Amino acid sequence: MMRGSVSERLRFGLWLLGLGMALNSPAEVGGALVDPTRPPGYVEPAVAARIAAESSAVQAWSVSMIRVGAERPFAIVNGELVHVGDRLGQARVVRIGARTVQLERNGARFRIAISVADVKKKTGGRK
């Protein structure tokens, strides 16, 4: 049994409780504090704005055709015929592959893939 007055034991108990809480705190171990009342899938507004800005660069482009077997490969991007080195607004065409067009804008490179629904397969011909 512990010796000492009731106030000393109470003070010691509260000190132990505080120590335990401090050691188990997520902020103490470098984790972020999470609001348990937020709905699942919640994204902070600043993070959502950054994601939207990054994805808008990719979503603004649509590749409808690619031809790589020619002497000079070309693609149709947003309805415009482009070759490697051409500019599309602020972006420059860096590479044209069999299924993607690689663009560069503000030092960042990204690929735009042709939609699978737009790819036409060669048929066996008439019999």
N, C-alpha and C positions, 0 to 999 in steps of 0.2 A: 504494500500500500504506500502511496506517495505521502510524503510529509510536507507540511507547509500549510499556509492559510488557504482558504477557499479562493480568495482573489488571486493569489500567486498561481494556483493550479489552473484557474480559469484563464489567466493571462498566458500561461505556458501552453494550454490547449489551443487558444486562439492563434498563438505564434506558430504552432505546428500546422494548424489548418491553413494559415496564410502561406507558409512555406510550401506545403503540398500543392496548393493552388498555383503558386508562382512557378513551380517546377513542371507542372502539367500544362501550362499555358501554351497554345500554339504560337503566340507571338514570341515566346521565349525561345522556341526551337526554330524560329525563322519561318513558320507557316503563316498564312494569311488568315485573318479572322473571317469567318463565313457567317452571314446572316441566315439563321435557320428558317426564317419566314419567307425567304425568296422562293419563287416557283422554280421547278426543275428546268434547266436549260437557260436560265437567265444570263444575259450578257451585259456587262457594264456598258453604258452609253458611249464612253470613249473608245472602248474596244470594238464595239459594233461599228462606230464611224470609221475606224481604221480598216476593219475588214471590208466594209462597203467600198471604201476608196480603193483598196487593193484589188478587189474583185471587179470593180467597174472597168478597170483597165482591160481586163480579159473579156468581160461580157459585152463590151462595145463593138467587138469584131465578130464577123460571121464569114466563115470560109465555105463557099459553095462549090468550088472546083479546084483541083490541083492537076497539073500536067508536068511530070518530071522526065518523061522519055525524050522530050524535044531537046534541040541543041541548047536552048536557053529555057530552063524551067520557068513556069509561070503559074499563077493562081488567081482566082477571082475572090477578092475579099471585099465584103460590103458592096458587091456589084461592080467593083473596079478591077480591071486587069493590072496585075503587079508582077514585077520581076525582082530578083535579089538586088538590093541597093535602092529601090524605089521608096518613096515616102508616102505614108498614109497618115495625114494629119501630123501629129507630133512624133509618130513612130516611124521606124525605118525597117524595111524587110531585110532580115539578116540571112535567112535560109529557107528554102522551100524543099520539104521532104515529101515522101509518098503520101502521108496522111496528116502532116502538120505544116503550118507556116510559123516560123519563128520571127518575132518582132522585137525591137529594142526601143525603149522610150525612157528618157532621163537616166540612162545607164543601166536600166533593169531590162532583162530579157525575159520573154514569156512566149509560150507556144499556144497557138490556136489550132485545135484539131477540127478536121472536117467531120461533120455529123455522120454517124453510121447510117442513118436513114438516107443521106444524100449520096452515099457510095453506091455506084451501079456496078454490078458484076457482069463479066463477059458471059454471054450465052454461047451455047454450042452451035448456034446457027440453025439454018433450016435443013430439014432432011428430005 
